[in-house]
Protein backbone atom coordinates (compact mmCIF):
# COMPACT_ATOMS: atom_id res chain seq x y z
CA UNK A 1 0.00 0.00 0.00
CA UNK A 2 1.68 3.25 -1.11
CA UNK A 3 1.85 6.38 1.05
CA UNK A 4 -0.37 9.40 0.74
CA UNK A 5 -0.57 11.35 -2.50
CA UNK A 6 0.90 14.82 -2.77
CA UNK A 7 -2.53 16.44 -2.58
CA UNK A 8 -3.34 14.49 0.61
CA UNK A 9 -0.04 15.53 2.19
CA UNK A 10 -0.66 19.17 1.25
CA UNK A 11 -4.15 18.92 2.77
CA UNK A 12 -2.68 17.47 5.97
CA UNK A 13 -0.13 20.29 6.13
CA UNK A 14 -2.90 22.86 5.65
CA UNK A 15 -4.93 21.28 8.44
CA UNK A 16 -1.90 21.28 10.77
CA UNK A 17 -1.21 24.95 10.00
CA UNK A 18 -4.87 25.83 10.62
CA UNK A 19 -4.80 24.01 13.98
CA UNK A 20 -1.52 25.71 14.93
CA UNK A 21 -2.96 29.11 13.93
CA UNK A 22 -6.00 28.41 16.11
CA UNK A 23 -3.65 27.36 18.91
CA UNK A 24 -1.85 30.71 18.53
CA UNK A 25 -5.21 32.49 18.74
CA UNK A 26 -6.06 30.61 21.93
CA UNK A 27 -2.59 31.44 23.30
CA UNK A 28 -3.14 35.14 22.59
CA UNK A 29 -6.22 35.08 24.81
CA UNK A 30 -4.70 33.00 27.63
CA UNK A 31 -3.32 34.99 30.61
CA UNK A 32 -0.82 32.20 31.40
CA UNK A 33 1.08 32.92 28.17
CA UNK A 34 4.03 35.38 28.42
CA UNK A 35 3.38 38.90 27.08
CA UNK A 36 5.71 38.77 24.07
CA UNK A 37 4.27 35.41 23.01
CA UNK A 38 0.73 36.80 23.32
CA UNK A 39 1.56 39.81 21.16
CA UNK A 40 3.21 37.67 18.50
CA UNK A 41 0.39 35.11 18.68
CA UNK A 42 -2.22 37.82 17.99
CA UNK A 43 -0.27 39.05 14.97
CA UNK A 44 0.34 35.57 13.53
CA UNK A 45 -3.17 34.26 14.18
CA UNK A 46 -4.83 37.38 12.77
CA UNK A 47 -2.71 37.18 9.64
CA UNK A 48 -3.09 33.41 9.21
CA UNK A 49 -6.85 33.40 9.77
CA UNK A 50 -7.58 36.59 7.84
CA UNK A 51 -9.03 36.30 4.34
CA UNK A 52 -6.83 39.22 3.24
CA UNK A 53 -3.14 38.53 2.53
CA UNK A 54 -0.14 40.84 2.41
CA UNK A 55 0.59 39.47 -1.05
CA UNK A 56 -2.59 38.31 -2.85
CA UNK A 57 -2.62 34.62 -3.72
CA UNK A 58 -3.47 35.25 -7.37
CA UNK A 59 0.07 36.60 -7.94
CA UNK A 60 2.05 33.58 -9.16
CA UNK A 61 4.63 32.24 -6.69
CA UNK A 62 4.85 35.45 -4.62
CA UNK A 63 1.25 35.09 -3.49
CA UNK A 64 2.02 31.81 -1.78
CA UNK A 65 5.27 32.89 -0.11
CA UNK A 66 3.46 34.41 2.85
CA UNK A 67 1.41 31.26 3.33
CA UNK A 68 4.38 28.93 2.94
CA UNK A 69 7.05 30.91 4.80
CA UNK A 70 5.70 33.77 6.93
CA UNK A 71 2.88 31.92 8.66
CA UNK A 72 4.91 28.79 9.59
CA UNK A 73 7.84 30.98 10.70
CA UNK A 74 5.54 33.05 12.90
CA UNK A 75 3.90 29.95 14.34
CA UNK A 76 7.34 28.47 15.03
CA UNK A 77 8.34 31.64 16.93
CA UNK A 78 5.13 31.61 18.97
CA UNK A 79 5.63 27.92 19.74
CA UNK A 80 9.17 28.59 21.03
CA UNK A 81 7.96 31.33 23.40
CA UNK A 82 5.26 29.22 25.09
CA UNK A 83 6.12 26.52 27.67
CA UNK A 84 5.57 22.95 26.43
CA UNK A 85 2.82 21.89 28.89
CA UNK A 86 0.82 25.05 28.18
CA UNK A 87 1.24 24.63 24.41
CA UNK A 88 0.02 21.02 24.70
CA UNK A 89 -3.14 22.16 26.52
CA UNK A 90 -3.86 24.90 23.98
CA UNK A 91 -3.10 22.61 21.05
CA UNK A 92 -5.49 19.94 22.38
CA UNK A 93 -8.23 22.57 22.64
CA UNK A 94 -7.56 23.72 19.07
CA UNK A 95 -7.66 20.14 17.77
CA UNK A 96 -10.98 19.55 19.52
CA UNK A 97 -12.37 22.74 17.99
CA UNK A 98 -11.21 21.71 14.51
CA UNK A 99 -13.60 18.78 14.62
CA UNK A 100 -16.59 21.10 15.07
CA UNK A 101 -18.22 22.98 12.17
CA UNK A 102 -16.64 26.30 11.21
CA UNK A 103 -18.15 29.58 12.32
CA UNK A 104 -19.74 31.71 9.63
CA UNK A 105 -20.26 34.44 12.24
CA UNK A 106 -16.51 34.52 12.86
CA UNK A 107 -15.83 34.91 9.15
CA UNK A 108 -18.36 37.73 8.89
CA UNK A 109 -16.79 39.43 11.91
CA UNK A 110 -13.30 39.33 10.34
CA UNK A 111 -14.62 40.67 7.04
CA UNK A 112 -16.47 43.48 8.82
CA UNK A 113 -13.33 44.30 10.79
CA UNK A 114 -11.35 44.64 7.55
CA UNK A 115 -14.13 46.74 6.01
CA UNK A 116 -14.12 49.12 8.97
CA UNK A 117 -10.34 49.39 8.83
CA UNK A 118 -10.41 50.17 5.10
CA UNK A 119 -13.18 52.73 5.62
CA UNK A 120 -11.17 54.45 8.37
CA UNK A 121 -8.18 54.67 6.06
CA UNK A 122 -10.36 56.04 3.27
CA UNK A 123 -11.97 58.55 5.64
CA UNK A 124 -8.62 59.74 7.02
CA UNK A 125 -7.31 60.30 3.48
CA UNK A 126 -10.50 62.12 2.46
CA UNK A 127 -10.32 64.62 5.32
CA UNK A 128 -6.57 65.16 5.18
CA UNK A 129 -5.50 68.71 4.19
CA UNK A 130 -3.43 67.31 1.30
CA UNK A 131 -6.57 66.04 -0.41
VOBA-1610 file (N, C-alpha, C; in pm, whole numbers, padded with zeros to 5 digits, always signed):
BEGIN
Unk+00085-00118+00000Unk+00000+00000+00000Unk+00089+00124+00000Unk+00082+00207-00104Unk+00168+00325-00111Unk+00124+00431-00010Unk+00214+00529+00012Unk+00185+00638+00105Unk+00081+00733+00048Unk+00063+00841+00116Unk-00037+00940+00074Unk+00009+01012-00052Unk-00088+01057-00130Unk-00057+01135-00250Unk-00013+01275-00209Unk+00043+01346-00304Unk+00090+01482-00277Unk-00024+01572-00233Unk-00139+01560-00296Unk-00253+01644-00258Unk-00301+01612-00116Unk-00296+01485-00076Unk-00334+01449+00061Unk-00234+01504+00162Unk-00105+01499+00128Unk-00004+01553+00219Unk-00016+01705+00231Unk-00046+01772+00121Unk-00066+01917+00125Unk-00188+01951+00209Unk-00294+01872+00196Unk-00415+01892+00277Unk-00386+01873+00425Unk-00306+01770+00457Unk-00268+01747+00597Unk-00186+01863+00652Unk-00094+01915+00570Unk-00013+02029+00613Unk-00102+02151+00637Unk-00197+02174+00547Unk-00290+02286+00565Unk-00371+02272+00692Unk-00417+02152+00721Unk-00493+02128+00844Unk-00406+02152+00967Unk-00281+02105+00963Unk-00190+02128+01077Unk-00163+02276+01097Unk-00144+02350+00988Unk-00121+02495+01000Unk-00245+02565+01055Unk-00363+02523+01012Unk-00487+02583+01062Unk-00503+02555+01212Unk-00471+02434+01255Unk-00480+02401+01398Unk-00377+02480+01476Unk-00255+02493+01424Unk-00152+02571+01493Unk-00189+02719+01499Unk-00251+02771+01392Unk-00296+02911+01393Unk-00406+02930+01497Unk-00496+02833+01509Unk-00600+02841+01611Unk-00538+02830+01750Unk-00436+02746+01764Unk-00365+02736+01891Unk-00303+02870+01928Unk-00243+02938+01828Unk-00185+03071+01853Unk-00293+03169+01896Unk-00412+03160+01835Unk-00521+03249+01874Unk-00564+03222+02018Unk-00572+03095+02055Unk-00606+03061+02193Unk-00497+03109+02289Unk-00371+03099+02246Unk-00259+03144+02330Unk-00265+03296+02350Unk-00306+03367+02248Unk-00314+03514+02259Unk-00416+03557+02362Unk-00516+03474+02387Unk-00622+03508+02481Unk-00601+03447+02619Unk-00495+03369+02637Unk-00470+03300+02763Unk-00376+03382+02851Unk-00418+03417+02974Unk-00332+03499+03061Unk-00207+03426+03110Unk-00200+03295+03097Unk-00082+03220+03140Unk+00035+03231+03041Unk+00006+03280+02921Unk+00108+03292+02817Unk+00187+03421+02839Unk+00321+03416+02826Unk+00403+03538+02842Unk+00361+03648+02745Unk+00384+03773+02784Unk+00338+03890+02708Unk+00388+03894+02564Unk+00517+03872+02542Unk+00571+03877+02407Unk+00508+03768+02320Unk+00490+03651+02376Unk+00427+03541+02301Unk+00282+03576+02267Unk+00212+03641+02359Unk+00073+03680+02332Unk+00065+03780+02219Unk+00154+03879+02221Unk+00156+03981+02116Unk+00184+03918+01980Unk+00286+03834+01975Unk+00321+03767+01850Unk+00210+03672+01806Unk+00148+03604+01900Unk+00039+03511+01868Unk-00080+03585+01806Unk-00112+03702+01857Unk-00222+03782+01799Unk-00188+03817+01656Unk-00066+03864+01632Unk-00027+03905+01497Unk-00030+03787+01400Unk+00027+03675+01441Unk+00034+03557+01353Unk-00105+03499+01329Unk-00183+03484+01434Unk-00317+03426+01418Unk-00406+03516+01333Unk-00400+03646+01356Unk-00483+03738+01277Unk-00444+03732+01130Unk-00316+03725+01103Unk-00271+03718+00964Unk-00306+03583+00901Unk-00284+03476+00975Unk-00309+03341+00921Unk-00458+03316+00899Unk-00542+03367+00986Unk-00685+03340+00977Unk-00761+03445+00897Unk-00694+03552+00858Unk-00758+03659+00784Unk-00775+03620+00637Unk-00886+03659+00577Unk-00903+03630+00434Unk-00822+03724+00344Unk-00761+03826+00402Unk-00683+03922+00324Unk-00535+03897+00351Unk-00457+03881+00243Unk-00314+03853+00253Unk-00232+03977+00222Unk-00109+03979+00273Unk-00014+04084+00241Unk+00015+04084+00092Unk+00039+03966+00038Unk+00059+03947-00105Unk-00056+03859-00154Unk-00143+03911-00240Unk-00259+03831-00285Unk-00217+03699-00348Unk-00295+03596-00324Unk-00262+03462-00372Unk-00269+03448-00524Unk-00337+03538-00592Unk-00347+03525-00737Unk-00218+03566-00808Unk-00123+03628-00735Unk+00007+03660-00794Unk+00090+03533-00792Unk+00132+03485-00910Unk+00205+03358-00916Unk+00329+03358-00827Unk+00351+03253-00758Unk+00463+03224-00669Unk+00467+03319-00549Unk+00476+03449-00572Unk+00485+03545-00462Unk+00363+03540-00370Unk+00248+03513-00428Unk+00125+03509-00349Unk+00122+03398-00247Unk+00200+03294-00271Unk+00202+03181-00178Unk+00318+03188-00080Unk+00411+03281-00100Unk+00527+03289-00011Unk+00485+03319+00132Unk+00390+03411+00149Unk+00346+03441+00285Unk+00283+03320+00352Unk+00205+03244+00276Unk+00141+03126+00333Unk+00241+03014+00362Unk+00342+03002+00280Unk+00438+02893+00294Unk+00557+02925+00383Unk+00587+03055+00401Unk+00705+03091+00480Unk+00669+03175+00602Unk+00597+03286+00582Unk+00570+03377+00693Unk+00485+03316+00803Unk+00377+03250+00765Unk+00288+03192+00866Unk+00358+03081+00945Unk+00422+02982+00879Unk+00491+02879+00959Unk+00605+02936+01044Unk+00676+03036+00992Unk+00784+03098+01070Unk+00728+03169+01193Unk+00618+03239+01176Unk+00554+03305+01290Unk+00501+03206+01392Unk+00440+03098+01342Unk+00390+02995+01434Unk+00505+02927+01508Unk+00615+02905+01439Unk+00734+02847+01503Unk+00783+02938+01616Unk+00788+03069+01591Unk+00834+03164+01693Unk+00739+03165+01813Unk+00610+03164+01787Unk+00513+03161+01897Unk+00530+03033+01978Unk+00547+02923+01908Unk+00563+02792+01974Unk+00685+02791+02066Unk+00793+02855+02023Unk+00917+02859+02103Unk+00903+02945+02229Unk+00812+03041+02226Unk+00796+03133+02340Unk+00699+03082+02446Unk+00627+02974+02416Unk+00526+02922+02509Unk+00578+02791+02570Unk+00568+02777+02702Unk+00612+02652+02767Unk+00540+02529+02711Unk+00611+02417+02703Unk+00557+02295+02643Unk+00424+02247+02702Unk+00411+02238+02835Unk+00282+02189+02889Unk+00164+02280+02852Unk+00188+02410+02853Unk+00082+02505+02818Unk+00047+02494+02670Unk+00149+02480+02584Unk+00124+02463+02441Unk+00043+02336+02416Unk+00075+02229+02487Unk+00002+02102+02470Unk-00145+02119+02506Unk-00174+02191+02614Unk-00314+02216+02652Unk-00388+02297+02545Unk-00324+02404+02498Unk-00386+02490+02398Unk-00404+02416+02266Unk-00304+02336+02230Unk-00310+02261+02105Unk-00423+02157+02109Unk-00440+02092+02223Unk-00549+01994+02238Unk-00685+02063+02222Unk-00698+02182+02278Unk-00823+02257+02264Unk-00848+02296+02118Unk-00742+02335+02048Unk-00756+02372+01907Unk-00792+02251+01822Unk-00733+02135+01852Unk-00766+02014+01777Unk-00912+01974+01799Unk-00958+01988+01923Unk-01098+01955+01952Unk-01191+02050+01877Unk-01154+02176+01869Unk-01237+02274+01799Unk-01236+02250+01648Unk-01128+02194+01596Unk-01121+02171+01451Unk-01218+02064+01405Unk-01266+01983+01497Unk-01360+01878+01462Unk-01505+01929+01459Unk-01525+02049+01511Unk-01659+02110+01507Unk-01677+02188+01377Unk-01799+02219+01339Unk-01822+02298+01217Unk-01762+02437+01231Unk-01723+02497+01118Unk-01664+02630+01121Unk-01770+02736+01148Unk-01725+02850+01193Unk-01815+02958+01232Unk-01830+03060+01119Unk-01947+03068+01064Unk-01974+03171+00963Unk-01977+03309+01028Unk-02022+03316+01152Unk-02026+03444+01224Unk-01885+03498+01242Unk-01790+03410+01271Unk-01651+03452+01286Unk-01596+03508+01156Unk-01629+03443+01045Unk-01583+03491+00915Unk-01643+03628+00885Unk-01771+03645+00912Unk-01836+03773+00889Unk-01773+03880+00977Unk-01742+03847+01101Unk-01679+03943+01191Unk-01544+03990+01136Unk-01461+03897+01089Unk-01330+03933+01034Unk-01346+04020+00910Unk-01440+03986+00823Unk-01462+04067+00704Unk-01512+04207+00739Unk-01601+04217+00838Unk-01647+04348+00882Unk-01534+04429+00945Unk-01448+04362+01019Unk-01333+04430+01079Unk-01242+04489+00972Unk-01216+04412+00866Unk-01135+04464+00755Unk-01207+04578+00684Unk-01338+04568+00667Unk-01413+04674+00601Unk-01407+04803+00681Unk-01421+04794+00811Unk-01412+04912+00897Unk-01273+04973+00889Unk-01171+04889+00893Unk-01034+04939+00883Unk-01011+05011+00750Unk-01057+04952+00641Unk-01041+05017+00510Unk-01121+05147+00502Unk-01239+05150+00562Unk-01318+05273+00562Unk-01247+05382+00643Unk-01189+05347+00756Unk-01117+05445+00837Unk-00997+05502+00761Unk-00929+05419+00687Unk-00818+05467+00606Unk-00869+05561+00498Unk-00976+05520+00430Unk-01036+05604+00327Unk-01080+05738+00386Unk-01147+05734+00499Unk-01197+05855+00564Unk-01082+05948+00604Unk-00974+05891+00659Unk-00862+05974+00702Unk-00792+06039+00583Unk-00790+05970+00469Unk-00731+06030+00348Unk-00823+06138+00295Unk-00954+06115+00298Unk-01050+06212+00246Unk-01046+06344+00322Unk-01028+06338+00454Unk-01032+06462+00532Unk-00895+06525+00551Unk-00791+06461+00499Unk-00657+06516+00518Unk-00645+06647+00439Unk-00565+06743+00488Unk-00550+06871+00419Unk-00485+06856+00281Unk-00410+06751+00260Unk-00343+06731+00130Unk-00441+06693+00021Unk-00558+06648+00058Unk-00657+06604-00041Unk-00730+06720-00093
//
